[in-house]
Amino acid sequence: MSRSRLLAIASVAGFGAAGLVYAASASNYGLGTAATPQQIAGWNIDVRPDGQGLPRGQGSVAQGEKIFDANCAVCHGTFGDSNKYMVLAGGVGSLKTNAPLSTVGSRLNYATTLFDYVNRAMPFPHSKSLTADEVYAVTAYVLNLSDIVPGNFVANRETLPQVKMPNRDGFYEFPGLMHVHGKSDTHNTTCMRDCAKEVKITGSIPEGFVASMYGDIRDNFRGLASMNEAAPPADETTAHAAAAPAPQALIEQFGCAACHGIDKKIVGPAFRSVAAKYKADAGAEQRLFKKVRAGGSGVWGNIPMPPQTGSSDAELTAIIQWVLAGSPEK
């Protein structure tokens, strides 16, 4: 056997041994293994136009009004008419006029899309905190705001796909982007000359806003299989209460740091600015507790703070006491 062939066999054997070592070290991450049905179900929460993916449950317009008032109205207005964030109601038929209004009724072509978005991203900043019944109810209420469904409508996996949105037939695919057929979707040559040598990516979102919004996605994601779960098991609740995290950890857990810096303003005021404002106010703790729970605007500007309902009373009290103490590092 030639020397080169012996070296080749030795190299293959060495690579195989290294591969086995790597596979063993990576086994905890599940790399190279087929995803189980349970793992797939945890991520498979999309809802299709025909209703595929909708969970069990239901919610009425009347139920949705109460949930909307508690979780959504602070940003979208009591009747979905807010001009601070996306207007939800009205605007039907306005897209072809001189005053187009982008709303649920004017832009969405399927009611299931509304459920899908609310389930994934709302309420800000506590997405996926609503149960399936609550998402159904909010969806029904928002659709009723534009008279798309009647006041006695009950949304569920059977009725929601049957709702015909006002602009369902007003959408079409843009051929240049959606029918490429293996070729470039643009043939303009102007952009191929005098290209910039250096491209700087900038954005208007405040520093730290996105990074601290949700923290670790694994702590927030519940998935389709547990969407109807109203509360964690009793043993988990007990364990959580027994090992209450420090205020700094609670700030990250509940998304406070997405809008507030310790010593600088992001969207809302800096924590230490809040402490300075209420330094001589004996009743500050109680008032701040109520204000954070209910949400609102006006004290520090017009940008509203959504109701903060994710924390327990003890956790929220710990956060407020920490803020009023000047946000000590330790």
DOVOKOL-583301 format. One record per residue (C-alpha): residue number from 1; y, x, z. Coordinates in nm, 4 decimals. Last residue first. Example, Ala and Ser with C-alpha at 12.3 -4.5 7.8 and 13.67 -1.06 7.14 Angstrom:
BEGIN
+-----+----------+----------+----------+
: num :       py :       px :       pz :
+-----+----------+----------+----------+
:   2 :  -0.1060 :   1.3670 :   0.7140 :
:   1 :  -0.4500 :   1.2300 :   0.7800 :
+-----+----------+----------+----------+
END
This chain:
BEGIN
+-----+----------+----------+----------+
: num :       py :       px :       pz :
+-----+----------+----------+----------+
: 330 :   4.6503 :  -2.6070 :   4.4256 :
: 329 :   4.9000 :  -2.6237 :   4.1389 :
: 328 :   5.1295 :  -2.8578 :   4.3281 :
: 327 :   5.2504 :  -3.1570 :   4.1245 :
: 326 :   5.5804 :  -3.2043 :   4.3122 :
: 325 :   5.4497 :  -3.4053 :   4.6067 :
: 324 :   5.5515 :  -3.7244 :   4.4233 :
: 323 :   5.3083 :  -3.6372 :   4.1424 :
: 322 :   5.0215 :  -3.5639 :   4.3833 :
: 321 :   5.0852 :  -3.8866 :   4.5741 :
: 320 :   5.0855 :  -4.0775 :   4.2452 :
: 319 :   4.7544 :  -3.9254 :   4.1330 :
: 318 :   4.5856 :  -3.9863 :   4.4701 :
: 317 :   4.7042 :  -4.3488 :   4.4691 :
: 316 :   4.5632 :  -4.3947 :   4.1187 :
: 315 :   4.2260 :  -4.2590 :   4.2294 :
: 314 :   4.2143 :  -4.4771 :   4.5419 :
: 313 :   4.3108 :  -4.7902 :   4.3481 :
: 312 :   4.0396 :  -4.7166 :   4.0916 :
: 311 :   4.1341 :  -4.5745 :   3.7537 :
: 310 :   4.0971 :  -4.7348 :   3.4121 :
: 309 :   4.3740 :  -4.9927 :   3.4409 :
: 308 :   4.6777 :  -4.7985 :   3.3224 :
: 307 :   4.8972 :  -5.0568 :   3.1508 :
: 306 :   5.0538 :  -4.9073 :   2.8360 :
: 305 :   5.3682 :  -4.6938 :   2.8799 :
: 304 :   5.6503 :  -4.8196 :   2.6624 :
: 303 :   5.8879 :  -4.5981 :   2.4623 :
: 302 :   6.2359 :  -4.7347 :   2.5377 :
: 301 :   6.3551 :  -4.4640 :   2.7736 :
: 300 :   6.2820 :  -4.3213 :   3.1182 :
: 299 :   6.3358 :  -4.6322 :   3.3320 :
: 298 :   6.3159 :  -4.8858 :   3.0496 :
: 297 :   5.9484 :  -4.9224 :   2.9725 :
: 296 :   5.6332 :  -5.1063 :   3.0810 :
: 295 :   5.2888 :  -5.0549 :   3.2293 :
: 294 :   5.1349 :  -5.2934 :   3.4828 :
: 293 :   4.9177 :  -5.0445 :   3.6740 :
: 292 :   5.1668 :  -4.7596 :   3.6406 :
: 291 :   5.4513 :  -4.9828 :   3.7581 :
: 290 :   5.2611 :  -5.1228 :   4.0555 :
: 289 :   5.1604 :  -4.7761 :   4.1813 :
: 288 :   5.5098 :  -4.6433 :   4.1118 :
: 287 :   5.6594 :  -4.9119 :   4.3348 :
: 286 :   5.4158 :  -4.8422 :   4.6203 :
: 285 :   5.4653 :  -4.4653 :   4.6085 :
: 284 :   5.8428 :  -4.4862 :   4.5707 :
: 283 :   5.9041 :  -4.6925 :   4.8849 :
: 282 :   6.0590 :  -4.4120 :   5.0898 :
: 281 :   6.2860 :  -4.3004 :   4.8044 :
: 280 :   6.4467 :  -3.9635 :   4.8833 :
: 279 :   6.2473 :  -3.7594 :   4.6303 :
: 278 :   6.2134 :  -4.0416 :   4.3760 :
: 277 :   6.4004 :  -3.8787 :   4.0881 :
: 276 :   6.2821 :  -3.5279 :   4.1768 :
: 275 :   5.9167 :  -3.6354 :   4.1817 :
: 274 :   5.9541 :  -3.8062 :   3.8436 :
: 273 :   6.1126 :  -3.4912 :   3.7002 :
: 272 :   5.8200 :  -3.2952 :   3.8457 :
: 271 :   5.5743 :  -3.5139 :   3.6551 :
: 270 :   5.7581 :  -3.4530 :   3.3289 :
: 269 :   5.8910 :  -3.7686 :   3.1637 :
: 268 :   5.7013 :  -3.9616 :   2.8930 :
: 267 :   5.6266 :  -3.8546 :   2.5373 :
: 266 :   5.6052 :  -3.4827 :   2.6137 :
: 265 :   5.8599 :  -3.3971 :   2.8828 :
: 264 :   5.8263 :  -3.0649 :   3.0608 :
: 263 :   5.7393 :  -2.9476 :   3.4135 :
: 262 :   5.3940 :  -3.0957 :   3.4717 :
: 261 :   5.3646 :  -3.2433 :   3.1247 :
: 260 :   5.3351 :  -3.6169 :   3.0650 :
: 259 :   5.2133 :  -3.8085 :   2.7585 :
: 258 :   4.8645 :  -3.6707 :   2.6950 :
: 257 :   4.8524 :  -3.5355 :   3.0500 :
: 256 :   4.7985 :  -3.8875 :   3.1839 :
: 255 :   4.4757 :  -3.9273 :   2.9814 :
: 254 :   4.2634 :  -4.0769 :   3.2596 :
: 253 :   4.0296 :  -3.7812 :   3.3036 :
: 252 :   4.3002 :  -3.5176 :   3.2621 :
: 251 :   4.5209 :  -3.6538 :   3.5407 :
: 250 :   4.2079 :  -3.7247 :   3.7465 :
: 249 :   4.1127 :  -3.3570 :   3.7263 :
: 248 :   4.4572 :  -3.2547 :   3.8533 :
: 247 :   4.4273 :  -3.5141 :   4.1321 :
: 246 :   4.1023 :  -3.3542 :   4.2585 :
: 245 :   3.7753 :  -3.5326 :   4.1866 :
: 244 :   3.6200 :  -3.7920 :   4.4206 :
: 243 :   3.2635 :  -3.6894 :   4.5081 :
: 242 :   3.1401 :  -3.9771 :   4.7226 :
: 241 :   3.3169 :  -4.2380 :   4.5127 :
: 240 :   3.1520 :  -4.1157 :   4.1922 :
: 239 :   2.8111 :  -4.1029 :   4.3562 :
: 238 :   2.8501 :  -4.4587 :   4.4780 :
: 237 :   2.9575 :  -4.5814 :   4.1345 :
: 236 :   2.6649 :  -4.4020 :   3.9708 :
: 235 :   2.4195 :  -4.5555 :   4.2205 :
: 234 :   2.5609 :  -4.9014 :   4.1558 :
: 233 :   2.5053 :  -4.8837 :   3.7807 :
: 232 :   2.8186 :  -4.8494 :   3.5676 :
: 231 :   3.0138 :  -5.1662 :   3.4858 :
: 230 :   3.0354 :  -5.4305 :   3.2117 :
: 229 :   2.7729 :  -5.2903 :   2.9768 :
: 228 :   2.7924 :  -5.4928 :   2.6582 :
: 227 :   2.8785 :  -5.1870 :   2.4491 :
: 226 :   2.5827 :  -4.9912 :   2.5881 :
: 225 :   2.3646 :  -4.9530 :   2.2772 :
: 224 :   2.6642 :  -4.9332 :   2.0455 :
: 223 :   2.8005 :  -4.6121 :   2.1897 :
: 222 :   2.9441 :  -4.5223 :   2.5289 :
: 221 :   3.1782 :  -4.2382 :   2.4314 :
: 220 :   3.4424 :  -4.1385 :   2.6834 :
: 219 :   3.2795 :  -3.8567 :   2.8815 :
: 218 :   3.1053 :  -3.7187 :   2.5733 :
: 217 :   3.4410 :  -3.7076 :   2.3956 :
: 216 :   3.5594 :  -3.4395 :   2.6391 :
: 215 :   3.9282 :  -3.4918 :   2.7082 :
: 214 :   4.0694 :  -3.8110 :   2.5627 :
: 213 :   4.4362 :  -3.7437 :   2.5047 :
: 212 :   4.4626 :  -3.3837 :   2.6184 :
: 211 :   4.4324 :  -3.2119 :   2.2826 :
: 210 :   4.6160 :  -3.4875 :   2.0979 :
: 209 :   4.9371 :  -3.4699 :   2.3007 :
: 208 :   4.9316 :  -3.0989 :   2.3842 :
: 207 :   5.2415 :  -3.0200 :   2.1831 :
: 206 :   5.4252 :  -3.3322 :   2.0760 :
: 205 :   5.3175 :  -3.4886 :   1.7441 :
: 204 :   5.5718 :  -3.4059 :   1.4728 :
: 203 :   5.3534 :  -3.1718 :   1.2734 :
: 202 :   5.3585 :  -2.8347 :   1.1025 :
: 201 :   5.1165 :  -2.6438 :   0.8814 :
: 200 :   5.2649 :  -2.3273 :   0.7373 :
: 199 :   5.1556 :  -2.2266 :   0.3897 :
: 198 :   5.2058 :  -1.8715 :   0.2709 :
: 197 :   5.2110 :  -1.7448 :  -0.0856 :
: 196 :   5.3484 :  -2.0704 :  -0.2184 :
: 195 :   5.2175 :  -2.1474 :  -0.5644 :
: 194 :   5.4352 :  -2.0625 :  -0.8607 :
: 193 :   5.1904 :  -2.2250 :  -1.0988 :
: 192 :   4.8894 :  -2.4582 :  -1.0427 :
: 191 :   5.1070 :  -2.7429 :  -0.9193 :
: 190 :   5.2540 :  -2.7885 :  -1.2645 :
: 189 :   4.9093 :  -2.8052 :  -1.4275 :
: 188 :   4.8387 :  -3.1723 :  -1.3599 :
: 187 :   4.4752 :  -3.2565 :  -1.4292 :
: 186 :   4.3890 :  -3.4374 :  -1.1076 :
: 185 :   4.0627 :  -3.5991 :  -0.9947 :
: 184 :   3.8662 :  -3.2800 :  -1.0612 :
: 183 :   3.5323 :  -3.3472 :  -1.2168 :
: 182 :   3.1888 :  -3.4387 :  -1.0774 :
: 181 :   3.2134 :  -3.8055 :  -1.1601 :
: 180 :   3.5578 :  -3.8388 :  -0.9972 :
: 179 :   3.5682 :  -4.2155 :  -0.9575 :
: 178 :   3.7365 :  -4.2730 :  -0.6216 :
: 177 :   4.0496 :  -4.0620 :  -0.6371 :
: 176 :   4.1796 :  -4.1081 :  -0.9896 :
: 175 :   4.0243 :  -4.4525 :  -1.0175 :
: 174 :   4.2229 :  -4.6093 :  -0.7296 :
: 173 :   3.9923 :  -4.8830 :  -0.6048 :
: 172 :   4.1275 :  -5.2335 :  -0.5821 :
: 171 :   4.2564 :  -5.4556 :  -0.3038 :
: 170 :   4.4310 :  -5.7921 :  -0.3251 :
: 169 :   4.1134 :  -6.0005 :  -0.3152 :
: 168 :   4.0808 :  -5.9991 :   0.0644 :
: 167 :   4.4539 :  -6.0479 :   0.1138 :
: 166 :   4.4471 :  -6.3672 :   0.3192 :
: 165 :   4.1351 :  -6.2607 :   0.5157 :
: 164 :   3.8277 :  -6.4782 :   0.4743 :
: 163 :   3.6445 :  -6.5232 :   0.8043 :
: 162 :   3.2688 :  -6.5452 :   0.7423 :
: 161 :   3.2013 :  -6.1945 :   0.8784 :
: 160 :   3.3430 :  -6.3081 :   1.2167 :
: 159 :   3.1304 :  -6.6224 :   1.2567 :
: 158 :   2.7785 :  -6.4752 :   1.2773 :
: 157 :   2.8323 :  -6.1556 :   1.4829 :
: 156 :   3.0646 :  -6.3399 :   1.7186 :
: 155 :   3.4201 :  -6.4726 :   1.7246 :
: 154 :   3.4934 :  -6.8143 :   1.8755 :
: 153 :   3.7675 :  -7.0129 :   1.7043 :
: 152 :   3.9246 :  -7.3005 :   1.9008 :
: 151 :   4.2821 :  -7.1961 :   1.8189 :
: 150 :   4.2145 :  -7.1903 :   1.4459 :
: 149 :   4.1556 :  -6.8726 :   1.2404 :
: 148 :   4.3931 :  -6.6953 :   1.0001 :
: 147 :   4.6891 :  -6.8571 :   1.1737 :
: 146 :   4.8659 :  -6.5178 :   1.1978 :
: 145 :   4.8394 :  -6.5023 :   1.5787 :
: 144 :   4.4908 :  -6.6559 :   1.5442 :
: 143 :   4.3535 :  -6.3358 :   1.3931 :
: 142 :   4.4918 :  -6.1417 :   1.6905 :
: 141 :   4.3286 :  -6.3872 :   1.9337 :
: 140 :   3.9866 :  -6.3741 :   1.7667 :
: 139 :   3.9899 :  -5.9943 :   1.7597 :
: 138 :   4.0913 :  -5.9833 :   2.1260 :
: 137 :   3.7987 :  -6.2124 :   2.2147 :
: 136 :   3.5426 :  -6.0162 :   2.0103 :
: 135 :   3.6650 :  -5.6922 :   2.1697 :
: 134 :   3.6330 :  -5.8483 :   2.5155 :
: 133 :   3.2781 :  -5.9707 :   2.4487 :
: 132 :   3.1816 :  -5.6259 :   2.3177 :
: 131 :   3.3110 :  -5.4619 :   2.6348 :
: 130 :   3.6487 :  -5.2906 :   2.6435 :
: 129 :   3.6879 :  -4.9289 :   2.7621 :
: 128 :   3.6062 :  -4.7878 :   2.4190 :
: 127 :   3.9577 :  -4.6443 :   2.3874 :
: 126 :   4.1554 :  -4.5824 :   2.7041 :
: 125 :   4.4849 :  -4.4424 :   2.5691 :
: 124 :   4.5588 :  -4.6767 :   2.4011 :
: 123 :   4.3468 :  -4.9893 :   2.4000 :
: 122 :   4.1957 :  -4.9459 :   2.1516 :
: 121 :   4.0412 :  -4.6855 :   1.9228 :
: 120 :   3.6794 :  -4.7557 :   1.8339 :
: 119 :   3.6285 :  -5.1177 :   1.9348 :
: 118 :   3.9760 :  -5.2180 :   1.8195 :
: 117 :   3.9130 :  -5.0507 :   1.4834 :
: 116 :   3.5712 :  -5.2054 :   1.4250 :
: 115 :   3.6826 :  -5.5526 :   1.5309 :
: 114 :   3.9766 :  -5.5374 :   1.2890 :
: 113 :   3.7505 :  -5.4123 :   1.0111 :
: 112 :   3.5184 :  -5.7087 :   1.0748 :
: 111 :   3.8032 :  -5.9384 :   0.9730 :
: 110 :   3.7851 :  -5.8006 :   0.6188 :
: 109 :   4.0629 :  -5.7348 :   0.3650 :
: 108 :   4.3060 :  -5.5899 :   0.6130 :
: 107 :   4.6594 :  -5.5309 :   0.4879 :
: 106 :   4.8633 :  -5.8500 :   0.4959 :
: 105 :   4.6984 :  -6.0395 :   0.7804 :
: 104 :   4.6549 :  -5.7412 :   1.0110 :
: 103 :   5.0106 :  -5.6322 :   0.9412 :
: 102 :   5.2061 :  -5.4089 :   0.7041 :
: 101 :   5.5286 :  -5.5890 :   0.6227 :
: 100 :   5.6700 :  -5.5692 :   0.2719 :
:  99 :   6.0401 :  -5.6576 :   0.2376 :
:  98 :   6.1141 :  -5.6505 :  -0.1356 :
:  97 :   5.8062 :  -5.8652 :  -0.1967 :
:  96 :   5.4595 :  -5.7725 :  -0.3222 :
:  95 :   5.3312 :  -5.6740 :   0.0244 :
:  94 :   5.4731 :  -5.9873 :   0.1885 :
:  93 :   5.1849 :  -6.2298 :   0.1288 :
:  92 :   5.0951 :  -6.2495 :   0.4985 :
:  91 :   5.3541 :  -6.0530 :   0.6962 :
:  90 :   5.2874 :  -6.2352 :   1.0216 :
:  89 :   5.1202 :  -6.0855 :   1.3274 :
:  88 :   5.0149 :  -5.7302 :   1.4159 :
:  87 :   5.3361 :  -5.5278 :   1.4091 :
:  86 :   5.2410 :  -5.1628 :   1.4505 :
:  85 :   5.4357 :  -4.9863 :   1.7234 :
:  84 :   5.7916 :  -5.0206 :   1.8511 :
:  83 :   5.8656 :  -5.3250 :   1.6350 :
:  82 :   5.6512 :  -5.5569 :   1.8439 :
:  81 :   5.5606 :  -5.8945 :   1.6907 :
:  80 :   5.1998 :  -5.9298 :   1.8094 :
:  79 :   5.2858 :  -6.2417 :   2.0082 :
:  78 :   5.3198 :  -6.0793 :   2.3493 :
:  77 :   5.4403 :  -5.7552 :   2.1911 :
:  76 :   5.2336 :  -5.4805 :   2.0282 :
:  75 :   5.2829 :  -5.1980 :   2.2787 :
:  74 :   5.2970 :  -5.3760 :   2.6167 :
:  73 :   5.1067 :  -5.6681 :   2.4641 :
:  72 :   4.7806 :  -5.4752 :   2.4231 :
:  71 :   4.5927 :  -5.4398 :   2.7525 :
:  70 :   4.6756 :  -5.7215 :   2.9954 :
:  69 :   4.8354 :  -5.9645 :   2.7504 :
:  68 :   4.5589 :  -5.9000 :   2.4957 :
:  67 :   4.2856 :  -5.9647 :   2.7536 :
:  66 :   4.4469 :  -6.2952 :   2.8547 :
:  65 :   4.5011 :  -6.4048 :   2.4934 :
:  64 :   4.1482 :  -6.3000 :   2.3971 :
:  63 :   3.9896 :  -6.5504 :   2.6330 :
:  62 :   4.1837 :  -6.8339 :   2.4690 :
:  61 :   4.0972 :  -6.7112 :   2.1187 :
:  60 :   3.7280 :  -6.7019 :   2.2073 :
:  59 :   3.4838 :  -6.4152 :   2.2567 :
:  58 :   3.1231 :  -6.3450 :   2.1642 :
:  57 :   2.8349 :  -6.1099 :   2.2343 :
:  56 :   2.5660 :  -5.9149 :   2.0528 :
:  55 :   2.6850 :  -5.6152 :   1.8557 :
:  54 :   2.8292 :  -5.6015 :   1.5024 :
:  53 :   2.6661 :  -5.3230 :   1.3021 :
:  52 :   2.6112 :  -5.5251 :   0.9863 :
:  51 :   2.8850 :  -5.7844 :   0.9696 :
:  50 :   2.9049 :  -5.8109 :   0.5899 :
:  49 :   3.2228 :  -5.6021 :   0.5882 :
:  48 :   3.0497 :  -5.3187 :   0.7778 :
:  47 :   3.0829 :  -5.2260 :   1.1455 :
:  46 :   3.0549 :  -4.8630 :   1.2510 :
:  45 :   2.8969 :  -4.7873 :   1.5896 :
:  44 :   2.6208 :  -4.5488 :   1.4825 :
:  43 :   2.6895 :  -4.2617 :   1.7197 :
:  42 :   2.4639 :  -4.3646 :   2.0095 :
:  41 :   2.2244 :  -4.5363 :   1.7722 :
:  40 :   2.1493 :  -4.2016 :   1.6057 :
:  39 :   2.0532 :  -4.0444 :   1.9374 :
:  38 :   1.8271 :  -4.3374 :   2.0252 :
:  37 :   1.6625 :  -4.3300 :   1.6822 :
:  36 :   1.5827 :  -3.9597 :   1.7406 :
:  35 :   1.7621 :  -3.6875 :   1.5493 :
:  34 :   1.5270 :  -3.4464 :   1.3716 :
:  33 :   1.5199 :  -3.0972 :   1.5165 :
:  32 :   1.6873 :  -2.7865 :   1.3745 :
:  31 :   1.9333 :  -2.7553 :   1.6557 :
:  30 :   1.8449 :  -2.9653 :   1.9601 :
:  29 :   2.1087 :  -2.7986 :   2.1746 :
:  28 :   1.8666 :  -2.6992 :   2.4511 :
:  27 :   1.6357 :  -2.5522 :   2.1895 :
:  26 :   1.8959 :  -2.2962 :   2.0866 :
:  25 :   1.7546 :  -2.0084 :   2.2926 :
:  24 :   1.3999 :  -2.0846 :   2.1793 :
:  23 :   1.5045 :  -2.1150 :   1.8161 :
:  22 :   1.6900 :  -1.7848 :   1.8407 :
:  21 :   1.3841 :  -1.6080 :   1.9850 :
:  20 :   1.1628 :  -1.7596 :   1.7152 :
:  19 :   1.4072 :  -1.6539 :   1.4443 :
:  18 :   1.4155 :  -1.3005 :   1.5818 :
:  17 :   1.0374 :  -1.2861 :   1.5611 :
:  16 :   1.0434 :  -1.4169 :   1.2052 :
:  15 :   1.3136 :  -1.1699 :   1.1060 :
:  14 :   1.1054 :  -0.8854 :   1.2469 :
:  13 :   0.7972 :  -1.0010 :   1.0583 :
:  12 :   0.9957 :  -1.0278 :   0.7367 :
:  11 :   1.1411 :  -0.6800 :   0.7854 :
:  10 :   0.8003 :  -0.5320 :   0.8655 :
:   9 :   0.6516 :  -0.6871 :   0.5514 :
:   8 :   0.9362 :  -0.5437 :   0.3414 :
:   7 :   0.9004 :  -0.2004 :   0.4990 :
:   6 :   0.5268 :  -0.1989 :   0.4216 :
:   5 :   0.6044 :  -0.2970 :   0.0620 :
:   4 :   0.8527 :  -0.0115 :   0.0269 :
:   3 :   0.5991 :   0.2385 :   0.1680 :
:   2 :   0.3391 :   0.1411 :  -0.0931 :
:   1 :   0.0000 :   0.0000 :   0.0000 :
+-----+----------+----------+----------+
END
